[in-house]
Amino acid sequence: MNTVIQEIKEFLFKIFGENTKYFTFVCIPASTKGLNTLRYKLFTLLLCDILNMHNAFDHIIVEKDREAKHLTGKITYGNLKFDEEYFKGKTVLLFDDIITTGRSMNRMKSLLENMGAKVIGAIAIGKTTHTLK
């Protein structure tokens, strides 16, 4: 986790400099509350503290566990509760641990923009690849 935080910090600081203090960092939630907490709670706390960003972790709640989208192929966010008032007027950077098609990022971008946020970028630490046999 420390390596990922350091690389993301360097990347974002290189692009945005001190302006990260105006941004809200939003992780695409995991399929279950337990996985979401395990993957993102400490990660967002540390990264947002280092870059002085607003941390949206506590403003998107996984209310009901669902099957992982890589198992079902479906992207649903009906299991989430958003603090919609929090996102009004926020400048958002999206994050996902693994990206496959980008549909999750696009769906979250749309949801947040419908709440009044402005999504200015998205990053992931890995990309799913498929090889033909």
C-alpha positions in Angstrom: 0.0 0.0 0.0 2.8 2.4 0.8 4.3 2.0 -2.6 1.0 2.6 -4.3 0.4 5.7 -2.2 3.8 7.1 -3.0 3.4 6.5 -6.7 -0.1 8.1 -6.8 1.2 11.0 -4.7 4.0 11.7 -7.1 1.8 11.3 -10.1 -0.9 13.7 -8.8 1.5 16.2 -7.5 3.4 16.3 -10.8 0.1 17.0 -12.6 -1.8 19.2 -10.2 0.8 20.5 -7.7 -0.7 22.1 -4.6 -4.1 22.2 -6.3 -4.9 18.7 -4.9 -6.1 20.5 -1.8 -9.2 21.5 -3.8 -10.0 18.0 -4.8 -12.2 15.2 -3.4 -10.9 11.7 -3.8 -13.5 9.1 -4.6 -12.8 5.3 -4.8 -15.1 3.2 -6.8 -16.6 1.1 -4.0 -15.9 -2.7 -3.7 -18.8 -5.2 -3.9 -19.1 -5.7 -0.1 -18.8 -3.4 2.9 -16.0 -5.5 4.3 -13.9 -5.5 1.1 -14.5 -1.8 0.6 -13.2 -1.0 4.1 -10.3 -3.4 3.7 -9.3 -1.9 0.4 -9.9 1.7 0.8 -10.4 3.1 4.3 -6.7 3.4 5.4 -5.6 3.9 1.8 -7.8 7.0 1.3 -7.0 8.3 4.8 -3.3 8.2 4.2 -3.3 9.5 0.6 -5.7 12.3 1.3 -3.7 13.4 4.3 -0.5 13.5 2.3 -2.0 15.5 -0.6 -4.4 17.5 1.6 -7.4 16.3 -0.5 -10.9 15.8 0.8 -11.7 12.2 1.5 -15.1 10.9 0.3 -14.8 7.4 1.8 -17.3 8.1 4.6 -19.8 9.7 2.1 -20.4 6.6 0.0 -21.8 3.7 2.1 -22.0 0.1 0.9 -25.4 -0.7 2.4 -25.9 -4.2 0.9 -23.3 -6.6 -0.4 -23.5 -7.6 -4.1 -21.6 -9.9 -6.4 -18.4 -8.5 -7.8 -18.9 -7.1 -11.3 -16.1 -9.1 -12.7 -18.1 -12.2 -11.8 -21.5 -11.0 -13.1 -20.5 -8.5 -15.8 -23.1 -6.1 -14.3 -22.4 -2.7 -12.9 -25.0 -1.8 -10.3 -24.8 0.9 -7.6 -28.2 0.3 -6.1 -26.4 -1.1 -3.0 -24.8 2.2 -2.3 -26.0 5.2 -0.3 -24.5 8.6 -1.3 -24.3 11.7 0.8 -25.6 13.7 -2.1 -25.3 17.1 -0.4 -21.6 16.4 0.2 -20.8 16.0 -3.5 -22.5 19.3 -4.6 -19.8 21.6 -6.0 -16.9 19.2 -5.3 -14.1 18.7 -7.8 -13.6 14.9 -7.9 -10.7 12.6 -8.8 -12.0 9.0 -9.2 -9.9 5.9 -8.3 -10.4 2.2 -8.9 -7.9 -0.5 -8.0 -8.5 -2.5 -11.3 -10.0 -1.2 -14.5 -11.3 -3.5 -17.2 -13.6 -1.6 -19.6 -13.9 1.7 -17.9 -17.7 1.3 -17.5 -17.5 1.6 -13.7 -15.6 4.8 -13.9 -18.1 6.2 -16.4 -21.1 5.1 -14.3 -19.6 6.7 -11.1 -18.7 9.9 -13.0 -22.3 10.2 -14.2 -23.8 9.6 -10.8 -21.5 12.1 -9.1 -22.1 14.7 -11.8 -25.8 14.3 -11.4 -25.3 15.2 -7.7 -23.5 18.4 -8.7 -19.8 17.3 -8.6 -17.3 18.0 -11.4 -15.2 14.9 -12.2 -11.8 16.0 -13.6 -9.9 12.7 -13.8 -9.7 9.0 -13.0 -6.8 6.7 -12.1 -6.4 3.0 -11.5 -3.4 1.0 -10.4 -4.0 -2.0 -12.6 -5.8 -3.0 -15.8 -7.4 -6.4 -16.6 -6.0 -7.9 -19.8 -7.3 -10.9 -21.6 -5.1 -13.1 -23.8 -6.4 -15.4 -26.6 -5.4 -19.0 -26.3 
